Amino acid sequence: MNWLSRHFFNWKNWHWVSSAVCLIGMLLFALTGITLNHAGSIESKPVVTATEAVVTEELLAEVIRQQAFTPAFRQWYRATTGNNLPGQINAQWDDFEVYVALPRAGGDRWFTLTLDSGEFYQESIDRGAVAYLNDLHKGRNTPTAWRWFLDIFSGACIVFSVTGLMLLKRYAKGRKKTWPLVIAGLVIPIAFIVFPSHASADELEITLPRLNVAEYHAPYVAAWLADERGQRVVDIAVWYDLDMADNEGEKWLKDLRMWWRRSGRSASMPIDGVSGATRRPGKSVIDLTHRFNQVAAGNYFIWVEAARELGGRETLKLPITLPVAQPVKAHTEGKQELSSITLTMEPEQ
C-alpha cells in the first residue's frame, strides 16, 4: 500500500509521465492546428502522377464477370502502378466503366477502368508535407493504427490535464492568480464561440457531377466576379491541366468561351493564387476571404463556367452586392457539367 501511495496514486508521477508522452505530439498538433486554421493562405502545388495502360481481354472479362477486382487484377495493378489495392474497395460500377477512389493522408488516388475497351487511367496526387500533417491532425484518410494512436494520445492528454488540475489545487495556496487564469482558459474559448462576430468563412463551393459516360475527362472550370455589364472584375479560380508538357493544357482554356473572351485571352498563365489543377467529381471549396476588398461598391455576379473534353459546357451565376452588409447564402443548381454552386459570405466587422 505504501508503494501504491508513493507511486501509483502520486499525481506528480502521473503528470510528468503523461507530459513526457504528450510533449512531441502536442507540439505537432499545435503547429498543425495553425496550418489548418490558415490552410487557405499556405500555397502548395500538388504533384500529379498519371498512369495509362490497357488491361488484357482475359483479365477484363474476369473482372466484369465477377464484378470485383480479382487477385489477378490486383497483381496486374501492382505491377503497372507500383501500388497495392486495399482489401476493401468502394467501387462505383456502371454500364461503361468502374471508378475507384483511394484517398490517403496528404494526397489522393483514383482510377477508372473502361469496361468495353479495357483502358485504365489513374491519377495519384501528392499535396505535400503540410497537407499530410493536417490530415494526420484530423485523422482523415489514415490507417486504423493511427486512429488508435489518436485515441491513446487523447487519453494521455486528458491524464496530463486532470493531474495538472489536481496539482494546481494542491499548490495554489498563496498564488491568487491561479484560479482566475484557469477560469479564463475556459471562458475565453466559450466567448469566441458564443460571440463569433459573424466570422464564418467567405467561400464559394463548386460541386462537379459524376457522369456516366464512356470516356470521362475532368472539366476545366473558371470562376470570376463580373459587374452588371458582364465585364470581368476579379478572377477567382481557373482549374485546368497544369501538368501537360509544354503548357499544352493552356491550349484548351479557349473552351471556357465566356471566361476566355472576358479575361483568359489577355491573361498570362498560370495566374498566381488563381490557377489550379482540375478537380475530380464532388465538392471543392474556394476561400474568398479578402478577395473583394479592393472592389468598388456595387452589384456584381459571380460566374462559374465548366467545359469538358468530349462533353458539354455550362455556366451558372449568383448575384452579390459589395461590400457585404448582411450574411449571404446563395445557391443554384446546374443541369449537366455543374451540379451546383453555393456562395457563403459574411459582413466584415
ZAMARGU-4260 file (C-alpha; in steps of 0.2 Angstrom, whole numbers, plus 5000, padded with zeros to 4 digits):
<rodrens>
0) 5000/5000/5000 | 5014/5012/5004 | 5021/5009/4986 | 5004/5012/4979 | 5003/5028/4988
5) 5020/5034/4983 | 5020/5029/4965 | 5003/5024/4958 | 4992/5037/4967 | 5005/5050/4966
10) 4998/5065/4955 | 5016/5071/4951 | 5021/5054/4944 | 5006/5053/4933 | 5008/5071/4927
15) 5026/5070/4922 | 5024/5053/4913 | 5009/5060/4903 | 5018/5076/4899 | 5033/5066/4893
20) 5022/5055/4882 | 5012/5070/4875 | 5026/5083/4873 | 5031/5080/4855 | 5013/5076/4850
25) 5006/5091/4857 | 5019/5102/4848 | 5014/5094/4832 | 4996/5096/4835 | 4998/5114/4840
30) 5008/5118/4824 | 4996/5108/4813 | 4982/5117/4821 | 4989/5134/4815 | 4992/5127/4797
35) 4974/5120/4797 | 4967/5137/4803 | 4977/5146/4789 | 4975/5132/4776 | 4969/5145/4763
40) 4985/5156/4765 | 4998/5142/4763 | 5002/5139/4745 | 5006/5122/4739 | 5007/5115/4722
45) 5001/5097/4721 | 5011/5084/4712 | 5000/5074/4700 | 5006/5057/4693 | 4996/5049/4679
50) 4996/5031/4673 | 4988/5025/4657 | 4988/5007/4652 | 4976/4994/4644 | 4970/4978/4653
55) 4971/4962/4644 | 4955/4955/4637 | 4955/4939/4648 | 4958/4950/4664 | 4945/4962/4659
60) 4932/4948/4656 | 4936/4941/4673 | 4934/4957/4682 | 4917/4960/4673 | 4911/4943/4676
65) 4914/4943/4694 | 4910/4962/4697 | 4926/4963/4708 | 4944/4965/4707 | 4951/4948/4706
70) 4968/4943/4713 | 4975/4943/4695 | 4969/4961/4693 | 4977/4966/4709 | 4994/4958/4703
75) 4992/4967/4687 | 4988/4984/4696 | 5003/4982/4707 | 5015/4978/4693 | 5008/4993/4682
80) 5007/5006/4696 | 5018/5001/4709 | 5004/5002/4722 | 4994/4989/4731 | 4975/4989/4731
85) 4967/4988/4749 | 4957/4974/4754 | 4940/4983/4755 | 4936/4994/4740 | 4921/5005/4737
90) 4920/5004/4718 | 4907/5013/4708 | 4901/5002/4693 | 4890/5007/4679 | 4887/5001/4661
95) 4903/5010/4654 | 4916/5010/4667 | 4921/5007/4685 | 4928/5021/4696 | 4938/5019/4712
100) 4943/5032/4724 | 4958/5029/4735 | 4960/5044/4746 | 4975/5045/4758 | 4983/5057/4771
105) 4991/5071/4761 | 4985/5066/4744 | 4973/5056/4734 | 4972/5042/4721 | 4959/5037/4709
110) 4957/5026/4694 | 4944/5022/4681 | 4943/5006/4670 | 4933/5007/4654 | 4923/4991/4653
115) 4922/4989/4634 | 4940/4993/4629 | 4950/4989/4645 | 4958/5007/4645 | 4965/5010/4663
120) 4968/5028/4669 | 4975/5033/4686 | 4979/5049/4694 | 4990/5050/4710 | 4990/5067/4719
125) 5003/5072/4732 | 4998/5088/4741 | 5014/5090/4751 | 5020/5088/4769 | 5009/5101/4776
130) 4993/5093/4769 | 5000/5076/4776 | 5002/5083/4793 | 4985/5092/4793 | 4976/5075/4788
135) 4986/5067/4802 | 4979/5080/4814 | 4961/5077/4808 | 4963/5058/4807 | 4957/5060/4789
140) 4960/5045/4777 | 4973/5037/4789 | 4975/5019/4794 | 4967/5011/4809 | 4984/5011/4818
145) 4985/5029/4818 | 4967/5031/4824 | 4971/5020/4838 | 4986/5031/4842 | 4975/5047/4842
150) 4963/5038/4855 | 4978/5034/4866 | 4986/5051/4864 | 4970/5059/4868 | 4969/5049/4884
155) 4986/5054/4889 | 4982/5072/4886 | 4967/5070/4897 | 4978/5062/4911 | 4990/5077/4909
160) 4976/5090/4911 | 4967/5082/4925 | 4983/5079/4935 | 4989/5096/4932 | 4972/5102/4939
165) 4975/5092/4954 | 4992/5099/4957 | 4986/5116/4955 | 4973/5113/4968 | 4987/5107/4980
170) 4999/5120/4977 | 4988/5135/4973 | 4989/5142/4990 | 4997/5159/4990 | 4995/5161/4972
175) 4979/5172/4969 | 4980/5172/4950 | 4979/5153/4949 | 4961/5150/4948 | 4956/5166/4938
180) 4968/5160/4925 | 4961/5143/4925 | 4943/5150/4923 | 4949/5162/4909 | 4956/5147/4900
185) 4938/5141/4900 | 4928/5157/4897 | 4939/5164/4883 | 4936/5150/4871 | 4917/5150/4875
190) 4916/5168/4872 | 4924/5166/4855 | 4911/5153/4851 | 4896/5162/4858 | 4901/5179/4851
195) 4909/5175/4835 | 4906/5192/4827 | 4899/5183/4812 | 4916/5177/4806 | 4911/5162/4797
200) 4921/5158/4781 | 4918/5168/4765 | 4919/5154/4752 | 4912/5148/4735 | 4908/5129/4734
205) 4908/5121/4717 | 4901/5104/4715 | 4905/5094/4700 | 4894/5079/4695 | 4899/5061/4692
210) 4894/5057/4674 | 4890/5040/4667 | 4900/5042/4650 | 4911/5031/4641 | 4926/5042/4642
215) 4927/5055/4656 | 4939/5070/4657 | 4939/5081/4672 | 4932/5098/4666 | 4941/5114/4665
220) 4932/5127/4677 | 4933/5146/4678 | 4926/5157/4692 | 4926/5176/4691 | 4917/5191/4698
225) 4909/5202/4685 | 4900/5218/4685 | 4882/5221/4679 | 4888/5223/4661 | 4896/5207/4662
230) 4914/5214/4662 | 4927/5203/4672 | 4932/5212/4688 | 4942/5198/4698 | 4947/5181/4693
235) 4943/5169/4707 | 4949/5152/4700 | 4954/5143/4684 | 4956/5124/4685 | 4965/5116/4670
240) 4978/5103/4666 | 4994/5111/4673 | 5005/5096/4670 | 5004/5093/4652 | 5020/5095/4643
245) 5025/5112/4635 | 5010/5120/4644 | 4998/5111/4632 | 4984/5112/4645 | 4983/5131/4642
250) 4978/5127/4624 | 4961/5121/4629 | 4957/5135/4640 | 4948/5143/4625 | 4934/5130/4628
255) 4929/5141/4643 | 4922/5153/4630 | 4914/5166/4641 | 4929/5167/4653 | 4941/5167/4638
260) 4933/5182/4630 | 4932/5192/4646 | 4949/5188/4654 | 4958/5172/4648 | 4964/5178/4631
265) 4973/5193/4639 | 4979/5184/4655 | 4997/5177/4657 | 4995/5159/4663 | 4997/5152/4676
270) 4989/5166/4687 | 4996/5166/4705 | 4983/5162/4718 | 4970/5158/4704 | 4976/5144/4693
275) 4975/5126/4700 | 4973/5108/4694 | 4957/5100/4688 | 4946/5093/4701 | 4938/5076/4702
280) 4919/5074/4704 | 4912/5081/4721 | 4913/5097/4731 | 4928/5109/4730 | 4928/5125/4741
285) 4937/5141/4736 | 4942/5153/4750 | 4935/5171/4746 | 4942/5179/4762 | 4948/5197/4757
290) 4946/5193/4739 | 4935/5208/4735 | 4942/5221/4747 | 4948/5232/4733 | 4932/5230/4723
295) 4921/5246/4722 | 4904/5246/4730 | 4890/5240/4719 | 4881/5225/4712 | 4890/5210/4704
300) 4888/5192/4699 | 4900/5178/4702 | 4901/5167/4687 | 4906/5149/4686 | 4909/5141/4669
305) 4914/5122/4666 | 4919/5114/4649 | 4924/5096/4647 | 4933/5087/4633 | 4921/5076/4623
310) 4907/5084/4634 | 4897/5100/4636 | 4899/5117/4643 | 4888/5125/4656 | 4888/5142/4666
315) 4880/5147/4682 | 4879/5164/4691 | 4875/5171/4708 | 4871/5189/4712 | 4881/5198/4726
320) 4882/5216/4732 | 4898/5223/4738 | 4903/5227/4751 | 4893/5213/4760 | 4881/5221/4773
325) 4871/5206/4778 | 4875/5187/4778 | 4874/5179/4761 | 4869/5161/4757 | 4866/5159/4739
330) 4864/5143/4729 | 4860/5137/4712 | 4860/5121/4703 | 4866/5116/4686 | 4860/5103/4673
335) 4875/5094/4666 | 4893/5100/4669 | 4890/5108/4686 | 4879/5100/4699 | 4878/5116/4709
340) 4887/5132/4716 | 4885/5139/4733 | 4891/5156/4739 | 4893/5160/4758 | 4899/5177/4764
345) 4898/5187/4780 | 4900/5206/4783 | 4917/5211/4790 | 4916/5218/4807
</rodrens>
